[in-house]
Amino acid sequence: MRVLGMISGTSHDAIDTALVDIRHRGGRLHCRVLGTGATPYPADLRRELVEALPPGRVGLDAVCRLDTRIGRAFAEAARRTVAEHGPADLVCSHGQTLYHWVQGGEVLGTLQVGQPAWTAELLGVPVVSDLRARDVAAGGQGAPLVAHLDTLLLAGLPGRAAALNLGGIANITVAGDPPLAYDTGPANALVDAAVLAATGAPYDDGGRIAAAGSVQPGLLAELLDEPYYRLPPPKTTGKELFHPGLLGALRTRHPGLALSDLVATLTALTARTVAAEVERHGVTTLVASGGGMRNPVLTGMLRELLPDVRLLQSEELGLPADAKEAIAFAVLGWYTVHGLPATLPSCTGARGARILGSLTPGEAPLRLPAPLAAAPTAISFVS
């Protein structure tokens, strides 16, 4: 089955796509990545999206516009991907998270926008969407859903293995029985916000700004005092907590703080909070992915803090790092149409594993594959 996975993550800069041919043999998923892509949001749409994110306040008219415009943007990203890499039998669209409602450590609701009907109409194939809601309804955090792919990928690695994704928010999956997964805190979210506000650039390209500055110990200690870091897993977070408004407050308390020193300190915050969780679980092999792995200052800090941990790029296991989340959602869509639960209660905190998502039919009568009696236990990527 050829499944197109799509997601725009917490960096909310582009729609990542991955067309994956997924075959099931001998209890293992064999995946061939046929093509990947990243379609940037139009500048005005991204601006409207950023204005709607916490701590912004918008009306239902803005939410409706975003749901439609982002839905159409996802449909266009899907069209481009299949035009370049061939047709899809199924699409799994995460959409764009607009709000994750967390109160007292409990997730009460989650809202992803990007109406899937636009993709179903344009491609004429079924679309799985709204994947987080069922886990939340079952008492879970609705995240991190990518942990399912992580546990399949980590199966068989020696020692204590974990997967790390450095997107807007950093999340870790620790292999075990049962596995554990949660958000450790910000990865690129605060760095990106600081750079954007000061320069108009979307991120610290190559870590150059951080490299020009120095970590401020007092400021770092203040940042590390955030109560989220002391919460036990499972836990999730996002830009409702780590939002650009924090930076204005920091600058008020630290007048004269140079941008390079601020970015260096925020980069160190990511490295310190990630390293603390890696050490907590005695991880010996860390498989990393996400945009943060393109920042040599951040990766250098991680290697310095974790000298005894083998740090691998996910490409070394055949999984393209920049498209990992899109590939993960392609796999989740495959699970859904085969009648298989794809959540890990030990990772999300739900009462049990659940089949995820809602299904929007394509142009033909909806025919699902026969349900599988047993779920795959490992995954491999072939060229």
N, C-alpha and C positions, 0 to 999 in steps of 0.2 A: 504494500500500500504506500502510495506517495502522499505524504502529509506535509502541508505548509504550516509552519509555526510562525507566529507573529507576536511581537511585544514591543511596547515602548516603556522603558523602565523609569526609575526615579530620577534619572538625569533629564528625562523628558525632552531630548533633543532630536531624536530620530526614531523611526519605526524599523526595528531589526526583523529580518525575515530569514527563514531557512527552509528549503525544500529538502525533505529527507525521505529516502526510500527505506521503509522499515519492514523487515522480514523476521518471522519468528520460527526458530528451529532449535530443537533440543533444549528447551527451557531458557534460551538466550535470544535477545534481540540483536539482530545484525543490521546495522544502520549505515547507509551510504549517503553522505551529504552531497546532494546534487548541485546545490548552489545556495549562496547566502547574499544578503544585501542589507544596506542601511539607507533608508529614504528620509532625509531631513524634513522636519515640519516646515511649511512656509513660515517666514519670519513673523507675519501678523498672527498666524494661528498659535505659534509658540508663545508670542507675547500675551495673547488672550489666555492661554493655558496657565502661564506663570502667574498672571494676575488672579486667577481663580484658585490657586493653591494656597494652603495655609501660610501665613495668617490672613490672606485675602478673604473678602466677603463678597459674594456675588448672588444675583437672583436666579430664579429658575429659568429665566430667558437665556442667561449666559450658559447654564448647564445644558439646556436643550441645544443651543448652538454648538457647543463643544462636542456633545454626543454625536451630532450629525456631521460636523466638519471633520472630527477625528475619525468617525466611521468611514467617511468618504476617502480620507487620507490613507487609512488602512486598506481600503479596497484598491486604491491606485497602487500602493506598494505591492499588494498581492498580484495585481495585473502585471506589473513590471517584472516581478520575479518569475512568474510562469511564462511570460513572453520570452525571457532569456534562458530559462532552464527547463522548460517543458511543463506539461499539465500536472495538476494536483487532483487527487481523489477526494481529499478532505482538507479543510483549513481549521486550525485551532488558533483563535485570536484571544490573547490576553486583554487587549485594549490598553487604555491608559488609566492608571490609578489617579483618581481625583481626590479621594479622601479615604483614610483608614481610621475609623472611629474607635479609639482606645480610651478606656476609662478605668483607672485603678489597675492597670495591667491586663484588663480583660478587653478583648475585641468584641464590640457590640454590633459592628457593621462595617462594610467595605464597599466602595463605589468605584467601579471601573467604567469608563465611558469609551465610546467608539462603537456605535450601533452596527452589529454584525450583518444586518440585512443588506447593507450596501455591498459587502463582499460576496454574500450569497447571490445577490442579483447580478453582479458584474461577472463572477466566475461561473455561476450556475452549479456550484458544488456545495455540499453541506458544510456548515460552520459550527464548531464547538466554541462556546464563549462563556463568560461569567463563571470562571472556574473556582474562584475563591469563596463564593457565597455559601456553598454547601458545607464546606469545612467550618466556616463561622457558625452556621446554623447548628452544627453538631458540637458546638462548644470549643472549637479550635480558633487559632489565631488567623487562619486563612493564609498562612505563610510560615516558612518558606516552601513553596511548592516545588521549587527546583531541587529540593532535597531528594525527591524520588529518583531523579536522574543521577544525582550524586551517589546514592547508595548502590545503584547498579554499576556505576563506573568504578567505585572504590572496591567492589567485591574482588577478593583475591590478592589485593596489594599487601605487601608484607608489613608487619608492625602495626602501629596504631595510625590509621590513615584518616585524613580529613580533606574536604574540599572547601575552598574559599572563593567567594565571588566578590570582586571589588567594583561595584557599580556606583550609583549614588549612595546607596546604603550597603554596608558590608554584611555578608552572611556566611555562616560556616556550617558545614555538615560533618559530623564526626561519626565514622563507621563504628558499629557495635551491635550488640543484641540486648536491647533495641538501639537503633541509631538515635542521634540527637542532632537537631538543627535549629538555628535561631539567628536573628540579626544581632551583630555585635555592636553596631553603632554606625556613625557616618563613615563612608569611604571617600567618595569625591564630592558629596553634596555641599559641604560647607566650603571646601576649597573652591569649587566651581562658582559658588555664589559670591565669594570674596573677589575672585578674579573678574567675574562678569560686572560686578558693581563698580570696580575701580578702572577697568580697562575696556570693557565691552566685549572682550574675548570670552568664549564659552568655558574655557578650562585652562589650566596651567600646562601649556604645551611642553612636553618633555621635562616637566618639573623645573623649568628654568627659573621661575620666580622663587620657588622654595629654595633652590640651590643658592640663590643670591642672598638669602636671609639667614637668620639664626633662630633656633628654637628658644622661646622665652619661658624659662622654668616656671615663673609665677603664673603666667597666663595658662600654661599647660596644666598646672595643678588645679587651677580654677575650672578649666574645661573638664578635667577628669572627675570633678566633684558632682557631675550630673548623676542623679539617682538611678537613671535607666541602667547604668553599667552594673549596679549592684542587684538588680532584679534577677531572680533565678529563671532559667529557661523552662518551658518554651516561652519565647517572647518575640515580639516584632515591633518595629518602629518605622518611621519614615519622615517626610518633610513636615508633618504636622508637629513634630518635636524639633528636628534639626533643620530649621528653616532660616532664610536670609535675615529675618528680623533679629536673630541672635547676634549677628555681626554688628549691627548698629549699637546694641547695648554694650558689646565688648569694646567698641571704639570709644564710647562715652566713658567707660571705666578706665580705659588705657589711652589717654590722649597722646598724640604724637607717634603712635605705633605705626611703623613702616609696613607697607603692604607685603614686602618680601618676608619680614619677620612674622607677620600674621599668617601668611600662607605656609611658611616653614613649620610654624607651631600647629596649625590645623592638620598638616600632613603627618606630623609626629603624633597627633591625637589618634589618627586612624591606625598608625603603626602600633602604638602602645596598646590600644584597646583590642586590636586583633591578636597581637602577641600574647596578651594576658590570657585570652581564651584558648589559644593553641597550647600554652603551657599548662593551663588548668586541666586539660584532658590528656596530657602526656603524648601529644601527637608527635610522630616521628617522620611521617611523610605528608606533605601538604601540597595538594594539587590546586593551583590557582588559575583564575580567569578573571575577565572583566577589564574595563578601561583603566583601572588603577594599575594594572600590570604593565602599562605602557609608560608609567611614571618612574624613571630610574631612581629618583630621590626616595619615593615611597618604598620601592622594592629593596633599595639599599638599606633603609631603616629596618625593614622586616628581617633581612638577612643578618644584620648586626644584632638585633634583639633575639633572633632564633638561630644561633650558630650551629646547633646540633640537629636542626630539622632539615630534612631533604625537601627543598622547594622546587616543584615542577610546574611548568606551564601545562595547561590541559591539552595543548597540541601534541605533547609528547605521548599522550594516550589516544591520539587521533581525533580529539574533540576541539574544533576551532574555538578559541577563547572568546573572540568578539561576538560569536553567534551562539554562545552556550545557552542563553536563556530562550532564544527562539527555538533552538533544537529541543530544549527541555519541553517546551509547550507542544511541539510536534509530537513528542513521545506521549505527553499527557493526553492529547487528542486521540492518539491511537488506542490508549488504554480505555478511554471513555466509550468509543464506538465498539470495542470488544467486550464491554460489560465488566471491566476490571476496576476495582478501587485503586486510586493512585495517590492517596494521602497516607502519611505515616503518623499515627496518633502520638507516638513518642516525640515527634518533631513539632507538630502543630498544637498538640494539647487537646485534640478532639476526642470524643467518646469512642470513636472507632473509625476505621478506614471507610471512605466513601467514594462512590463513583462521582466524578466531578463534571460540572458544567451544564449548560443548556444547549440545545441543538436547533439551529435554524436550517431547514431543508433547502436544497438547491432546486434546480429546475425540473429534475426528474423525480419520480416516486422515491421516497426514502427507503433504502434497503441497507440494513446494518449487517456486519459480519456476524457469524454465529459466535455466541459468547464462549470464551475459553475457560476450561475447567481449572487451570492453574496459571498463575502469573509468572512471567519471566523472572529469573533470579540474577541475571547479569546482562551486560550490554557490551557490544564491541563495535568499533567504527572501522569500516573498510574503505579503501580508496577505489 
